[in-house]
Amino acid sequence: MAKKSIFRFGGSSSNNAEDDTGITKFKFQELAAATKNFAPESLLGEGENGRTFKGCLKRSGQDVAIRQLDEENISAIYGCGNQIKFSTLRLRSLLHHPNVADLIGYSINEKNEMYLVYEFMPLGSLRNHLHDLNKKPLDWNMRMKIAAGAAKGLKYLHEISNPPAIHGNIKPSNILLCEGSYNPKVSDFFLLKERIPECDESGYTRFFGRQNHRRAPEFLENFKLTQQSDIYSFGLVLLELISGRKAEKTPSLTQWAIRELVVYGEEFTAVADPLLEGCYPEQGLYQALSLAAECLQRKDVTRPRIGYVLNVLSNLASEMYDQNAIQINRAGTLAVGSIDKERLTQQWRGVHCFFV
């Protein structure tokens, strides 16, 4: 099948300027110079939708992250028609929130490759800090702070941005962390509509084919992608924060958790990340696992909305854990009772399990 032709924006490519999208169109030569001709030492990472390079814009001295997309991935991300691609890029550039990574500009080279220019996040992604054994493990307080911040970014997309958006690609590598504060910013999202157009289904199948373990069941069954699909994927991120276990690992993350909590009947503390070394509030762990189970339910209508998710996580993030102090939850109790544990087990019985 012949490739679809890429859309082109009007205007001269000789100088950086704002085009009809309202964002900067960079000369490709400037991005090449910023990354030392996309040298290997400038490479930050490579994912399903292209490579990302660190660059420094000579004119402003600003550090940026430059994402390279080929034509096939552009069609998958931005839709079928040129007008759809054009309007989606414009809408993306208008989104500004403390927990959403800014899109600064773009460039298109002679090979029809697109380069998206984002603000640079020195600490990298949540994936780096959660799964890289060479980095200091995140403590419980920081994990809940990151989860709450990412939920704020998702709430902005779902309920505040105009029009409301679907992220469509939530995972630890798409949650970036600010230097110093570890403030999270969601990135690499697509502003998707509720149903993927038929002309895009093959593109999305290729694009998402290697990450089905992160897709909600309704997407796998009929390409239905909604804001509640985002909630499902966010539930996996929360479970990764709790357990320290990669969603890609075999058995799948949900399969493993169900075995521990339901099949084997282990204490819910058995799924806590060993790197936490027991330094977490029992009530907080219970509440986080309960929220993850709610997000991971098979039917999308039974999953919570992002506002509820944010409220729970904001409470967890505000209750700072001190291993040297007695932790008393808001109900005035010190431990999770047997009734609560049975309720948690029942919740996890309804979780959609992706088998690998």
C-alpha positions in Angstrom: 0.0 0.0 0.0 1.4 3.4 -1.0 2.1 5.8 1.8 -0.2 8.8 2.2 1.4 12.1 1.4 2.3 14.2 4.4 0.8 17.5 5.0 2.8 20.6 4.5 2.4 24.0 6.1 2.5 27.2 4.2 5.2 29.8 4.5 8.9 30.0 3.8 11.2 27.6 5.6 14.1 30.1 5.4 13.4 31.8 8.7 11.8 30.7 12.0 8.3 32.2 12.1 4.9 31.6 13.5 2.7 30.0 10.8 -1.1 29.5 10.8 -0.9 27.1 13.7 0.4 29.9 15.9 3.6 28.0 16.9 7.1 28.4 15.7 8.1 26.6 12.5 11.9 26.0 12.9 14.3 25.7 10.1 15.5 22.1 9.9 19.0 23.3 9.8 18.6 24.9 13.2 17.4 21.7 14.8 20.3 19.8 13.2 22.8 22.3 14.6 21.1 22.1 18.0 21.6 18.3 18.2 25.0 18.2 16.5 23.4 16.7 13.4 21.3 14.3 15.6 24.5 12.7 16.9 24.2 9.5 19.0 25.3 11.4 22.1 22.3 13.7 21.7 19.8 10.8 21.7 17.6 10.8 24.8 15.6 7.7 23.9 13.6 5.8 21.3 10.0 4.7 21.5 7.2 3.4 19.4 6.6 6.8 17.7 10.2 7.9 17.0 13.5 9.0 18.5 14.0 11.9 20.9 17.1 14.1 21.0 18.3 16.7 23.3 19.2 20.0 21.7 20.2 23.5 22.5 18.8 26.3 20.3 21.7 28.5 19.5 19.6 31.7 19.1 18.0 31.5 22.5 20.3 29.1 24.3 17.2 27.1 25.4 17.5 23.4 25.9 14.8 21.5 24.1 13.7 17.9 23.4 13.3 17.2 19.7 11.0 14.3 18.7 11.5 12.8 15.3 8.5 11.3 13.6 8.3 9.5 10.3 5.4 9.8 7.9 3.7 6.6 9.0 3.7 7.6 12.6 2.4 11.1 11.8 -0.6 9.5 10.0 -1.2 7.3 13.0 -1.0 10.2 15.5 -2.6 13.0 13.7 -5.3 11.3 11.6 -6.1 10.8 7.9 -6.5 14.2 6.2 -4.2 17.1 6.0 -6.7 19.4 7.6 -7.1 17.1 10.6 -3.3 17.0 11.1 -3.1 20.7 10.8 -5.9 21.5 13.3 -4.6 18.8 15.8 -1.1 20.3 15.8 -2.6 23.8 16.4 -4.8 22.6 19.3 -1.8 20.8 20.9 0.2 24.0 20.8 -2.5 25.9 22.7 -2.5 23.6 25.7 -0.6 25.1 28.7 -0.7 23.7 32.2 1.9 23.1 35.0 1.4 19.4 34.5 1.4 19.3 30.7 4.7 19.5 28.7 4.7 22.5 26.3 5.0 22.0 22.6 7.3 24.9 21.4 7.4 24.3 17.6 8.0 22.0 14.7 10.0 21.5 11.6 9.6 19.4 8.4 12.7 18.3 6.4 13.0 17.4 2.7 12.4 13.7 3.5 8.9 14.6 4.9 10.0 13.8 8.4 8.4 15.9 11.1 10.3 17.1 14.2 8.3 18.3 17.2 10.2 20.6 19.6 9.2 20.3 23.3 10.5 21.9 26.5 13.4 19.9 27.9 12.9 18.0 31.2 16.4 17.4 32.8 15.2 14.6 35.1 13.8 12.5 32.2 10.8 10.3 32.6 9.1 8.5 35.4 10.2 5.3 33.7 13.9 6.3 34.3 13.4 6.8 38.0 11.0 3.9 38.7 12.8 1.1 36.8 16.4 2.1 36.6 18.3 0.3 39.4 21.2 2.8 39.0 18.9 5.6 40.3 17.9 6.2 43.9 14.5 4.6 44.5 11.6 7.0 44.8 10.1 7.0 48.3 6.4 6.6 48.9 5.7 10.4 49.3 7.3 11.2 46.0 5.4 8.4 44.2 2.1 9.7 45.4 3.1 13.3 44.6 4.0 12.2 41.0 0.8 10.3 40.7 -1.3 13.3 41.9 0.5 15.7 39.5 0.0 13.4 36.5 -3.7 13.2 37.4 -3.8 17.0 37.4 -2.4 17.1 33.9 -4.9 14.4 32.8 -7.8 16.3 34.4 -6.8 19.4 32.4 -7.0 17.4 29.2 -10.2 15.7 30.1 -12.2 18.5 31.6 -10.6 21.9 31.2 -8.9 22.1 27.8 -11.1 23.3 24.9 -12.1 21.0 23.3 -11.7 18.2 25.9 -9.0 15.7 24.9 -8.0 12.1 25.2 -4.4 11.4 26.0 -4.3 7.9 24.4 -0.8 7.0 25.4 -0.3 7.2 29.2 2.7 5.3 30.5 5.7 6.1 32.7 7.9 7.1 29.8 5.3 9.8 28.9 5.3 11.4 32.4 8.3 13.7 32.5 9.8 15.2 35.7 11.0 18.7 36.4 14.4 19.2 38.0 14.5 19.7 41.7 10.8 19.4 42.5 10.1 16.3 40.5 6.9 18.0 39.3 5.4 15.7 36.7 4.2 16.7 33.2 2.3 14.5 30.9 3.6 14.4 27.3 3.3 12.6 24.0 -0.4 12.7 23.7 -2.6 12.8 20.6 -5.9 14.7 21.3 -7.8 11.7 20.1 -11.5 11.6 19.4 -13.7 8.9 20.9 -13.6 6.6 17.9 -10.6 6.0 15.6 -11.7 6.7 12.0 -11.8 3.6 9.9 -9.1 5.0 7.6 -6.8 5.1 10.6 -7.4 1.7 12.1 -4.5 0.0 10.4 -2.2 2.8 11.4 -3.2 2.6 15.0 -2.9 -1.2 14.9 0.7 -0.8 13.8 1.3 2.0 16.2 -0.1 0.4 19.3 0.7 -3.2 18.4 3.7 -3.5 20.6 2.0 -2.0 23.7 -1.4 -3.9 23.9 -0.7 -4.6 27.6 -1.4 -0.9 28.2 -4.6 -0.7 26.2 -8.1 -0.8 27.7 -10.2 -3.8 26.7 -12.7 -1.7 24.7 -9.8 -0.5 22.5 -8.5 -4.0 21.9 -12.0 -5.2 21.0 -13.4 -2.5 18.7 -11.0 0.5 18.6 -13.1 2.4 21.0 -10.9 5.0 22.7 -12.4 7.3 25.3 -11.4 9.3 28.3 -12.2 6.2 30.4 -9.6 4.3 28.3 -7.1 6.9 29.7 -8.3 6.0 33.2 -7.5 2.3 32.6 -3.9 3.2 31.4 -3.5 5.5 34.3 -4.4 2.7 36.6 -1.5 0.7 35.3 0.8 3.6 35.9 -0.4 3.8 39.5 0.1 0.0 39.9 3.7 0.4 38.6 4.3 3.2 41.2 3.0 0.9 43.9 4.7 -2.3 42.9 7.8 -1.0 41.1 7.1 -3.7 38.5 7.1 -3.0 34.8 3.7 -3.5 32.9 5.6 -5.2 30.1 7.0 -7.9 32.4 5.7 -11.5 32.1 3.2 -12.3 33.6 1.4 -9.0 32.8 1.2 -6.6 35.7 -2.5 -7.1 36.2 -2.2 -10.9 35.9 0.6 -10.8 38.6 -1.4 -8.6 40.9 -4.5 -10.7 40.6 -2.5 -13.9 41.4 -1.0 -12.3 44.5 -4.2 -10.7 45.8 -7.0 -13.0 44.7 -5.6 -16.4 43.7 -2.9 -16.8 46.3 -4.7 -14.7 48.9 -1.5 -12.8 49.9 -1.6 -9.8 52.1 -2.0 -6.7 50.0 1.4 -5.5 51.3 2.9 -8.3 49.2 2.5 -6.2 46.1 4.4 -3.2 47.4 7.7 -2.4 45.8 10.5 -4.2 47.7 12.7 -1.1 47.2 10.4 0.8 49.5 11.7 -1.5 52.3 8.3 -1.4 54.1 8.5 2.4 54.4 4.9 3.3 53.4 1.6 3.9 55.3 -0.5 0.7 55.4 -3.7 2.8 54.9 -2.1 4.7 52.0 -1.1 1.6 50.3 -4.5 0.1 50.7 -6.2 3.2 49.3 -3.8 3.4 46.3 -4.4 -0.3 45.5 -8.1 0.2 45.8 -8.0 3.2 43.4 -5.9 1.2 40.9 -8.4 -1.6 41.0 -11.2 0.9 40.3 -9.3 2.3 37.3 -8.6 -1.2 35.9 -12.1 -2.5 35.8 -13.1 -4.3 32.6 -16.1 -2.1 31.8 -15.3 1.5 31.1 -18.6 2.7 32.7 -17.5 1.3 36.0 -14.2 3.2 36.1 -14.0 6.5 38.0 -13.7 9.9 36.3 -10.5 11.7 36.5 -11.8 14.2 39.1 -12.4 11.3 41.6 -9.0 9.9 40.8 -7.3 13.2 41.5 -9.2 13.7 44.8 -8.0 10.4 46.1 -4.4 10.9 45.0 -4.3 14.5 46.3 -5.3 13.2 49.7 -2.6 10.5 49.6 0.0 13.0 48.5 -0.9 15.4 51.3 -0.6 12.8 54.0 3.2 12.7 54.2 4.6 9.4 55.5 7.1 9.5 58.3 8.5 6.1 59.2 9.4 7.5 62.6 5.9 8.6 63.5 2.7 6.8 64.2 0.5 7.0 61.1 -3.1 7.5 61.9 -5.6 7.7 59.0 -8.6 10.1 58.9 -10.9 7.4 60.4 -8.6 7.3 63.5 -7.4 3.8 63.0 -3.9 2.4 62.7 -4.3 -0.6 60.5 -6.5 -2.0 57.6 -9.1 -4.4 59.0 -10.2 -7.7 57.6 -13.4 -6.3 56.1 -11.4 -3.8 54.2 -9.0 -6.5 53.0 -11.9 -8.6 51.7 -13.3 -5.5 49.9 -10.0 -5.0 48.2 -9.9 -8.6 47.1 -13.4 -8.3 45.6 -12.3 -5.2 43.7 -9.4 -7.0 42.2 -11.7 -9.8 41.1 -13.2 -7.3 38.7 -10.0 -6.1 37.2 -9.4 -6.8 33.5 -6.4 -9.1 33.1 -4.3 -8.9 30.1 -2.6 -12.2 29.4 0.9 -12.4 27.8 
